[in-house]
Amino acid sequence: MTDTINRRVVLAKRPEGELQDGDLVLEEAPIPALAEGELLIQVMWLSLDPYMRPRMSEIKGYAEPIGIGEVIVGGSLGRVIASKTDKYAVGDIVTCYTGWQEYCVVPDSVDGLNKVVPNDVSLSAFLGSAGMPGRTAYCGLTYLGKPKANETVVVSAAAGAVGSVVGQLAKLEGCRAVGIAGGDDKCRYLTDELGFDAAVDYKSSDFSAELKVACPDGIDVYFENVGGDVAKAVAQLLNPGARVPICGYVSAYNAEDLNSIETPMHIFGAMDPKPEHRFFLVGEWQEQHDEHTELLAELVKTGQLKYRETVAEGLENAAEAFKGMLRGKNLGKQLVHIAD
Ligand SMILES: NC(=O)c1ccc[n+]([C@@H]2O[C@H](COP(=O)([O-])OP(=O)(O)OC[C@H]3O[C@@H](n4cnc5c(N)ncnc54)[C@H](OP(=O)(O)O)[C@@H]3O)[C@@H](O)[C@H]2O)c1
């Protein structure tokens, strides 16, 4: 190892609305010395995920807010470059919640640290379709959506990391897969490349009517990623017995007060009759992490799960890429490439 300096992105100021210059700053700090039972990871790929934005706010959600001056949270894939534990050897490839930084020292028992077995799958896919977003799609759809052949499964943010996997898994279950995404290009990608049966642009002035046409038999499963008006339009078309796994509501993540917005829990909870709906976290199925990762990696390897990535180069471009992702500039998984 030659570097002794770590570059990292910290929260300088809580964003009000969309992220502004100066909210996040790139700083340098020495790489800490390793204690017994610890390993040093050099980050190769950083995953950018919508949940990071609510964590920058003061309001406590399912996790503590990031403190001022603290490194922005985030999952990454990296290489072990020094180790004082028998569990990890130099050269091992791991995924870990290192945050937005180039190097990270962690105890070998830290939650979320996992060895990666590439098995002919590209490493970055273990942050996307074969990683946390893929597992989120798989668990939410399988265990809460419970799709049956010939049912209609609708997913929002369908051209993103989670949504693109949901639709393809629904097709593998023999369902009609309908994606909701922003713009013609993303909609074409869903139908022409990923094999969705239909895709609807939520930015279209006729969105509700177009969604109805795309779902002639109503909607049996709605995999919720965005909330807001999209959720309200979907609610009109739910069939009796419909299931609604609530994965997130990205349309509200830049809200100044996340506690005061109308969430999908409000929207679906106010229906009569109510669809089967609940918010879930991918961590609920943590014990099956390896099983689900292997299953998804195999689908990627065999080409049954196609994916795209949008890649920013270097930590200095992470904040801009993150802002862009929340505006829908990404197609597929948004990553930051940090090192080879
Ligand atoms: N519960 C869990 O454990 C868990 C785990 C991972 C992710 N998630 C959630 O899953 C969802 C998708 O995450 P992801 O990582 O796959 O991100 P992503 O879909 O790759 O990226 C976010 C996408 O959100 C869409 N979007 C932004 N603002 C929107 C709006 N106002 N209305 C509709 N769509 C909007 C954009 O696509 P368009 O161009 O289509 O607008 C953007 O590309 C998020 O809600 C996230 O919080 C939950």
The ligand as an ORCA input file, in Angstrom:
! r2SCAN-3c Opt
* xyz 0 1
  N     -36.655     -0.712      1.169
  C     -35.404     -1.024      0.866
  O     -34.757     -1.846      1.510
  C     -34.793     -0.357     -0.334
  C     -33.535     -0.767     -0.825
  C     -33.056     -0.159     -1.986
  C     -33.803      0.825     -2.609
  N     -34.986      1.206     -2.086
  C     -35.836      2.209     -2.739
  O     -36.067      1.795     -4.063
  C     -36.332      2.923     -4.879
  C     -35.475      2.864     -6.122
  O     -34.105      2.889     -5.726
  P     -32.955      2.624     -6.787
  O     -31.698      2.477     -6.031
  O     -33.362      1.571     -7.728
  O     -32.872      4.025     -7.550
  P     -33.040      4.261     -9.114
  O     -34.400      3.839     -9.500
  O     -31.892      3.646     -9.817
  O     -32.886      5.842     -9.212
  C     -33.878      6.686     -8.743
  C     -34.936      6.934     -9.833
  O     -36.056      7.519     -9.249
  C     -36.802      8.134    -10.270
  N     -37.436      9.349     -9.760
  C     -36.849     10.418     -9.197
  N     -37.763     11.351     -8.863
  C     -38.966     10.850     -9.225
  C     -40.300     11.323     -9.145
  N     -40.579     12.544     -8.635
  N     -41.314     10.547     -9.595
  C     -41.039      9.345    -10.127
  N     -39.778      8.819    -10.249
  C     -38.766      9.576     -9.794
  C     -35.825      8.471    -11.390
  O     -36.211      7.765    -12.558
  P     -37.167      8.429    -13.684
  O     -36.280      8.944    -14.745
  O     -38.014      7.297    -14.093
  O     -37.900      9.544    -12.996
  C     -34.491      7.929    -10.882
  O     -33.726      7.324    -11.892
  C     -36.103      4.152     -3.993
  O     -37.326      4.588     -3.468
  C     -35.230      3.590     -2.880
  O     -35.310      4.334     -1.694
  C     -35.483      0.643     -0.949
*
